[in-house]
Amino acid sequence: MQPESSIEAKVISALDSFGLPYEVIEIDPGFADTAAFCDRYGYPPEQSANTIIVATKRQPRKYTASIVRATHRLDVNHCVRQLMGNARVSFAGADETAELTGMMIGGVTVLALPPEVPVYIDPGLMECDYVILGGGGRSTKIKVSPEALTHIPGAVVIDGLTTGNQAT
């Protein structure tokens, strides 16, 4: 895994390349998980997003990243499975996510992923005034307009990406 500062630098570089305003929010790493962050720092979960890595179970493993509203669940069993064209998929574990992305859970973001990882966007995020994303490490979050998500190379907004059931 890369040092947190190296990944965070890649995230900032990606944001700078978009030419859109953003804000880096310094946080206590103990509050990096979305629910804890929102409670501690007063941001609404409806404006926050989680980046979720999904992997095929068949070798060689293939990965996708989905960014969804923190209040919704990713539809892995139907939507993502179909997008990946594989009958057997699952959430990547923390170690596997770190190995693939260089990021720890709580800091994972779609802004500095390996280029071969497809990125799927929850369309509900595009309706937000702003979105809170992971900053690449557990000590930062990024506040940015949803438009920034459309600047991620290869990212696609996918209808039906979430189940409609709220996350708990």
N, C-alpha and C positions, 0 to 999 in steps of 0.2 A: 504494500500500500504506500502511496506517495505521502510525503509530509503534508499536514493540513494546510500550511501556508502556500505550498505549491499548487494544490487544487484550488484554493481560494483565489490565487492569482489568475488561474485559468478561467474561473468564473467571472472575475472582473474584466478580463480581456474579452471574453465573449460578450458581456454586457456593453462594453465600450464599442465593440464592433457594430452593435445594433444602432448606435446613435440616438438612443432614447434615454430619458432621465430615469434614474433609479436611486434607491437609498440603501446603503448597507447598514443593517441594524446589529450592533454588537450585543451579544447576549451571554448569560451565564450558561456554560455547556450543560449544566444539570437540568436546564429547561429547554433543551433542543427539540425534544419530541413535541409534535404540533399541539396537542391538547395542553401540555404543561406550558409551552410558550405562550399560547393564547391567554391562558389564565393569568400567568405571571405578568405579561406585558400589555394586556388589554386590547389585543387585536381580535376581531371576530373570526371564529372558525370558518364562516361563510366566505371570507376573503383569503383564506389560507389554503395551500395546496400541498399534497403529498406526492412525491415521486416514488413510484413502485416498480421494481424490477421483477419481470417474470421470465422464467426459463423453460425451455423444452426439457422433457425428461429423457428424451432420446439423444444419444451421442451422434455427432458432436453437438453439444448444447448450443442453442441459439437464444438470444435475449432480446427483450423489448423493454422500453421504459414508458410508463404511462403517468401522466400528471393529472390528478383528479382533485376536486374540491375535498377538503378535509371532512366535510359533512356527508360525503357520499362514499359508497363502496365500489371498487373496481369490479367489473363483470369479467372475471378471469375465466370462468367455466364456459361462457358462451362467446362473448365478443372478442376477448383477447385470444382465446384458443383458435377461433376462426381466423383472426388477423394473422396469426402465426402459422396457420395451415398445419397444425399439429394436434393430434387427439389428446396428447398428454402434456400438460403444462402445470407449473406450480410457481408460487412465489419464491424468488431466490432468497436464500438465507442471508443473515448478516455477514458472515465470512465471505460468501460467494459474491454478494453485492460489493463488499469492500475490495475484493480482488479485481472485479470487473471495472469498478468506477474509481477506485482510490478514495472513496468516501465512506464514512461511518453512517449507520442509520441515525436519523435525526438531522443530518446535514446533506443528504443526497439531493441532488438537483439535476434537472435536465439541461442545465447550461454548460456543462463541461464533460459530457459523456463521450465515450469512444464513438467515432463517426459511423461505425458499422451497426450501432444500436438504433433501431427505429424508435421514434418518439411519437406517442399518441397523446392527444390533448382532449380533455373533457370539455365539451362545448359550453358548459355552464360557467367555466372560468372566464370565457370571453365576454360574459355579461357583467363581470365585476368592475368596480371603479379602479381597483388595484388588486394585486395578488401578492401574497407573501410566499416566497419560495425558500427552500434550503439554500444555504450559502456555500456549500461544498464541504464545510466543516461544522462542528457542533457549536462553534462560538459566534456564528453569524447567520442572519437571515437576510433575504433580499426583498425589498418592496419595489414593485415595478408594475407598469401598466400591462394588462393582458396582451396587448399588441406585441410585446417583446416575445411572447411564446411563438408567434407566427414567424419570427426571424430565425428560429432555430433551424439549421439545415435539415431538411427531410422531415420535419415535424408535420403531423397531419391532425386536424381536428376530426374526431370520430364520434358521430351520433351513436348513442347506445353504449358508450364506454363504461358508464356506471349503471348499477342495477336500479337506481332510484331509491334504494333503501339507504337511510342515513346510517353513517358509521357511528359507532358508539365509543 
